[in-house]
């Protein structure tokens, strides 16, 4: 059986968590297919920016291997709410 290095498994877990965050955000706030793609991209970008910030600041709260869960999750949610706020309501929705 092939062993997955620690950084690769952290990368996979990070993508999975960010994808779940984007999907949940879309279920709660709704929108078109275009919106879910935007939410997924924002969640991925925010998660990995948060991961970088957590690593740079050596933030150790709820760290799983090399993955900084708290800072990465905060980054993802900030990015999601930022995109939602910047995009506003879709035309035709009241």
Backbone as a printed PyTorch tensor [residue, N CA C, xyz], in Angstrom:
tensor([[[  0.8400,  -1.1760,   0.0000],
         [  0.0000,   0.0000,   0.0000],
         [  0.8890,   1.2450,   0.0000]],

        [[  0.4820,   2.2360,  -0.7760],
         [  1.2640,   3.4560,  -0.8950],
         [  0.9520,   4.3920,   0.2700]],

        [[  1.9740,   4.9570,   0.8580],
         [  1.8020,   5.8800,   1.9830],
         [  1.7300,   7.3110,   1.4620]],

        [[  0.7780,   8.0610,   1.9770],
         [  0.6200,   9.4620,   1.5840],
         [  1.3900,  10.3210,   2.5730]],

        [[  2.2880,  11.1890,   2.0790],
         [  3.0250,  12.0630,   3.0000],
         [  2.0840,  13.0100,   3.7400]],

        [[  2.5290,  13.5000,   4.8860],
         [  1.7070,  14.3630,   5.7310],
         [  1.2180,  15.6170,   5.0430]],

        [[  2.0510,  16.2380,   4.2260],
         [  1.6320,  17.4770,   3.5790],
         [  0.5820,  17.2160,   2.5050]],

        [[  0.6520,  16.0640,   1.8340],
         [ -0.3500,  15.7400,   0.8150],
         [ -1.7070,  15.4740,   1.4590]],

        [[ -1.7100,  14.7750,   2.5770],
         [ -2.9860,  14.5110,   3.2450],
         [ -3.5760,  15.8020,   3.8150]],

        [[ -2.7430,  16.7230,   4.2560],
         [ -3.2350,  18.0240,   4.7230],
         [ -3.8420,  18.8100,   3.5700]],

        [[ -3.2310,  18.7070,   2.4030],
         [ -3.7520,  19.3940,   1.2240],
         [ -5.1250,  18.8450,   0.8430]],

        [[ -5.2600,  17.5300,   0.8540],
         [ -6.5450,  16.9060,   0.5270],
         [ -7.6040,  17.2960,   1.5560]],

        [[ -7.2660,  17.2210,   2.8360],
         [ -8.2110,  17.5990,   3.8880],
         [ -8.5980,  19.0720,   3.7690]],

        [[ -7.6340,  19.9150,   3.4430],
         [ -7.9200,  21.3370,   3.2630],
         [ -8.9050,  21.5820,   2.1320]],

        [[ -8.6960,  20.9140,   0.9880],
         [ -9.6300,  21.0610,  -0.1240],
         [-11.0130,  20.5350,   0.2380]],

        [[-11.0680,  19.4210,   0.9570],
         [-12.3630,  18.8650,   1.3590],
         [-13.1110,  19.8090,   2.3050]],

        [[-12.4140,  20.3140,   3.3110],
         [-13.0570,  21.2350,   4.2570],
         [-13.5240,  22.5150,   3.5650]],

        [[-12.6710,  23.0820,   2.7240],
         [-13.0400,  24.3110,   2.0240],
         [-14.2210,  24.0700,   1.0860]],

        [[-14.2580,  22.9080,   0.4450],
         [-15.3780,  22.5740,  -0.4310],
         [-16.6670,  22.4350,   0.3690]],

        [[-16.5840,  21.8040,   1.5270],
         [-17.7600,  21.6840,   2.3980],
         [-18.2310,  23.0650,   2.8430]],

        [[-17.2990,  23.9330,   3.2290],
         [-17.6700,  25.2880,   3.6450],
         [-18.3900,  26.0260,   2.5110]],

        [[-17.8390,  25.9490,   1.3010],
         [-18.4750,  26.6100,   0.1590],
         [-19.8470,  26.0390,  -0.1540]],

        [[-19.9830,  24.7120,  -0.0610],
         [-21.2710,  24.0750,  -0.3120],
         [-22.3170,  24.4400,   0.7230]],

        [[-21.9300,  24.4360,   1.9830],
         [-22.8570,  24.8140,   3.0560],
         [-23.2700,  26.2740,   2.8990]],

        [[-22.3260,  27.1230,   2.5590],
         [-22.6360,  28.5340,   2.3600],
         [-23.6560,  28.6980,   1.2390]],

        [[-23.4880,  27.9430,   0.1610],
         [-24.4230,  28.0260,  -0.9590],
         [-25.8030,  27.5030,  -0.5700]],

        [[-25.8590,  26.4450,   0.2200],
         [-27.1510,  25.9140,   0.6690],
         [-27.8770,  26.9510,   1.5290]],

        [[-27.1410,  27.6340,   2.3890],
         [-27.7550,  28.6130,   3.2910],
         [-28.1780,  29.8780,   2.5420]],

        [[-27.3150,  30.4020,   1.6850],
         [-27.5760,  31.6870,   1.0390],
         [-28.1350,  31.5590,  -0.3730]],

        [[-28.0520,  30.3810,  -0.9700],
         [-28.6380,  30.1400,  -2.2850],
         [-27.8910,  30.8260,  -3.4110]],

        [[-28.4690,  30.7210,  -4.5940],
         [-27.8760,  31.3400,  -5.7620],
         [-27.7920,  30.3660,  -6.9210]],

        [[-27.2420,  30.8550,  -7.9990],
         [-27.1410,  30.0780,  -9.2280],
         [-25.9100,  29.1660,  -9.2060]],

        [[-25.7410,  28.4290, -10.2950],
         [-24.5520,  27.5830, -10.4510],
         [-23.2940,  28.4560, -10.4500]],

        [[-23.4110,  29.6140, -11.0650],
         [-22.2720,  30.5390, -11.0930],
         [-21.8640,  30.9370,  -9.6730]],

        [[-22.8580,  31.1300,  -8.8210],
         [-22.5790,  31.5060,  -7.4330],
         [-21.8670,  30.3930,  -6.6760]],

        [[-22.2950,  29.1400,  -6.8640],
         [-21.6390,  28.0600,  -6.1220],
         [-20.1870,  27.9240,  -6.5620]],

        [[-19.9220,  28.1240,  -7.8460],
         [-18.5310,  28.0730,  -8.3160],
         [-17.7130,  29.2030,  -7.6930]],

        [[-18.3160,  30.3700,  -7.5980],
         [-17.6490,  31.5100,  -6.9680],
         [-17.4180,  31.2560,  -5.4840]],

        [[-18.4140,  30.6830,  -4.8080],
         [-18.2690,  30.3720,  -3.3880],
         [-17.1890,  29.3210,  -3.1550]],

        [[-17.1330,  28.3220,  -4.0110],
         [-16.0930,  27.2970,  -3.8640],
         [-14.7050,  27.8990,  -4.0490]],

        [[-14.5510,  28.7300,  -5.0770],
         [-13.2490,  29.3620,  -5.3150],
         [-12.8640,  30.2670,  -4.1450]],

        [[-13.8310,  31.0120,  -3.6190],
         [-13.5560,  31.8920,  -2.4790],
         [-13.1830,  31.0860,  -1.2460]],

        [[-13.8900,  29.9830,  -1.0050],
         [-13.5880,  29.1470,   0.1590],
         [-12.1990,  28.5380,   0.0390]],

        [[-11.8410,  28.0520,  -1.1510],
         [-10.5070,  27.4770,  -1.3480],
         [ -9.4270,  28.5300,  -1.1290]],

        [[ -9.6090,  29.6990,  -1.7530],
         [ -8.6040,  30.7570,  -1.6230],
         [ -8.4970,  31.2330,  -0.1750]],

        [[ -9.6290,  31.4790,   0.4620],
         [ -9.6210,  31.9370,   1.8500],
         [ -9.0230,  30.9120,   2.7930]],

        [[ -9.3210,  29.6320,   2.5600],
         [ -8.7860,  28.5690,   3.4100],
         [ -7.2620,  28.5360,   3.3230]],

        [[ -6.7390,  28.6160,   2.1230],
         [ -5.2940,  28.5160,   1.9890],
         [ -4.5720,  29.8060,   2.3670]],

        [[ -5.2200,  30.9390,   2.2310],
         [ -4.6360,  32.1770,   2.7610],
         [ -4.6260,  32.1240,   4.2840]],

        [[ -5.7200,  31.6550,   4.8750],
         [ -5.7670,  31.4880,   6.3290],
         [ -4.7390,  30.4910,   6.8250]],

        [[ -4.5270,  29.4240,   6.0570],
         [ -3.4960,  28.4390,   6.4010],
         [ -2.1120,  29.0910,   6.3940]],

        [[ -1.8550,  29.8930,   5.3760],
         [ -0.5680,  30.5850,   5.2810],
         [ -0.3830,  31.5450,   6.4550]],

        [[ -1.4200,  32.2990,   6.7870],
         [ -1.3390,  33.2440,   7.9040],
         [ -1.1130,  32.4960,   9.2160]],

        [[ -1.8380,  31.4040,   9.4190],
         [ -1.6530,  30.6030,  10.6300],
         [ -0.2570,  30.0340,  10.7390]],

        [[  0.2930,  29.6130,   9.6030],
         [  1.6590,  29.0880,   9.5980],
         [  2.6660,  30.2050,   9.8440]],

        [[  2.4400,  31.3550,   9.2110],
         [  3.3470,  32.4920,   9.3560],
         [  3.3660,  33.0090,  10.7930]],

        [[  2.1830,  33.0630,  11.4260],
         [  2.0810,  33.5600,  12.8010],
         [  2.2800,  32.4660,  13.8380]],

        [[  2.5020,  31.2420,  13.3740],
         [  2.7040,  30.0800,  14.2490],
         [  1.5300,  29.9120,  15.2100]],

        [[  0.3290,  29.9800,  14.6590],
         [ -0.9180,  29.8430,  15.4170],
         [ -1.1760,  28.3580,  15.6510]],

        [[ -1.1350,  27.9200,  16.8980],
         [ -1.1670,  26.4920,  17.2230],
         [ -2.5290,  25.9610,  17.6640]],

        [[ -3.5570,  26.7920,  17.7660],
         [ -4.8630,  26.3450,  18.2440],
         [ -5.5140,  25.4080,  17.2240]],

        [[ -5.8810,  24.2100,  17.6540],
         [ -6.5050,  23.1810,  16.8220],
         [ -5.7240,  22.9040,  15.5390]],

        [[ -4.4800,  22.6180,  15.6930],
         [ -3.6330,  22.2790,  14.5610],
         [ -3.6920,  20.7690,  14.3590]],

        [[ -3.9450,  20.3290,  13.1430],
         [ -4.0180,  18.9140,  12.8060],
         [ -2.8850,  18.6080,  11.8380]],

        [[ -1.8120,  18.0560,  12.3610],
         [ -0.6280,  17.8460,  11.5280],
         [ -0.0500,  19.1970,  11.1510]],

        [[  0.0270,  19.4450,   9.8480],
         [  0.5190,  20.7400,   9.3680],
         [ -0.6110,  21.7160,   9.0620]],

        [[ -1.8370,  21.2750,   9.2690],
         [ -3.0010,  22.0760,   8.9200],
         [ -3.4850,  22.8920,  10.1190]],

        [[ -3.5270,  24.2020,   9.9460],
         [ -4.0160,  25.1270,  10.9750],
         [ -5.5240,  25.2810,  10.7810]],

        [[ -6.3000,  24.4520,  11.4680],
         [ -7.7430,  24.3910,  11.2300],
         [ -8.4640,  25.6950,  11.5510]],

        [[ -8.1320,  26.3250,  12.6540],
         [ -8.8510,  27.5390,  13.0650],
         [ -8.5660,  28.6940,  12.1170]],

        [[ -7.3090,  29.0050,  11.8950],
         [ -6.9840,  30.1540,  11.0440],
         [ -7.4210,  29.9140,   9.5990]],

        [[ -7.2840,  28.6860,   9.1120],
         [ -7.7070,  28.3800,   7.7480],
         [ -9.2240,  28.4710,   7.6110]],

        [[ -9.9450,  27.9840,   8.6010],
         [-11.4120,  28.0550,   8.5600],
         [-11.8950,  29.4970,   8.6540]],

        [[-11.2680,  30.2780,   9.5120],
         [-11.6240,  31.6990,   9.6110],
         [-11.3710,  32.3910,   8.2740]],

        [[-10.2530,  32.0810,   7.6490],
         [ -9.9550,  32.6540,   6.3360],
         [-11.0000,  32.2950,   5.2950]],

        [[-11.4350,  31.0330,   5.2980],
         [-12.4520,  30.5940,   4.3360],
         [-13.7700,  31.3200,   4.5590]],

        [[-14.2100,  31.3990,   5.8160],
         [-15.4940,  32.0450,   6.1010],
         [-15.4400,  33.5510,   5.8370]],

        [[-14.3100,  34.1840,   6.1290],
         [-14.1760,  35.6090,   5.8120],
         [-14.2440,  35.8370,   4.3060]],

        [[-13.5870,  34.9730,   3.5490],
         [-13.6250,  35.0920,   2.0910],
         [-15.0410,  34.8660,   1.5630]],

        [[-15.7420,  33.8880,   2.1180],
         [-17.1150,  33.6100,   1.6780],
         [-18.0420,  34.7890,   1.9570]],

        [[-17.9790,  35.3320,   3.1580],
         [-18.8360,  36.4730,   3.4780],
         [-18.4170,  37.7110,   2.6860]],

        [[-17.1200,  37.8620,   2.4320],
         [-16.6550,  38.9770,   1.6120],
         [-17.1820,  38.9030,   0.1870]],

        [[-17.1360,  37.7360,  -0.4100],
         [-17.6550,  37.5580,  -1.7710],
         [-19.1630,  37.7590,  -1.7960]],

        [[-19.8550,  37.2200,  -0.8080],
         [-21.3100,  37.3740,  -0.7280],
         [-21.6780,  38.8520,  -0.6260]],

        [[-20.9500,  39.5900,   0.1940],
         [-21.2170,  41.0090,   0.3730],
         [-20.8920,  41.8000,  -0.8990]],

        [[-19.7670,  41.4880,  -1.5360],
         [-19.3710,  42.2070,  -2.7460],
         [-20.3010,  41.9290,  -3.9260]],

        [[-20.7890,  40.7020,  -4.0250],
         [-21.6550,  40.3370,  -5.1480],
         [-23.0750,  40.8700,  -4.9870]],

        [[-23.5210,  41.0620,  -3.7610],
         [-24.8770,  41.5450,  -3.5390],
         [-25.9080,  40.5270,  -3.9880]],

        [[-27.1370,  40.9920,  -4.1900],
         [-28.2100,  40.1120,  -4.6340],
         [-28.1200,  39.8950,  -6.1290]],

        [[-28.5350,  38.7010,  -6.5580],
         [-28.5730,  38.4230,  -7.9880],
         [-29.7350,  39.1810,  -8.6190]],

        [[-29.5740,  39.6400,  -9.8690],
         [-30.6790,  40.3200, -10.5470],
         [-31.8880,  39.3930, -10.6550]],

        [[-33.0720,  39.9440, -10.3970],
         [-34.2950,  39.1500, -10.4950],
         [-34.7060,  38.5040,  -9.1960]],

        [[-33.9060,  38.6280,  -8.1340],
         [-34.2560,  38.0590,  -6.8330],
         [-34.5990,  39.1890,  -5.8710]],

        [[-35.7410,  39.0910,  -5.2430],
         [-36.1550,  40.1150,  -4.2690],
         [-36.1150,  39.5840,  -2.8800]]])
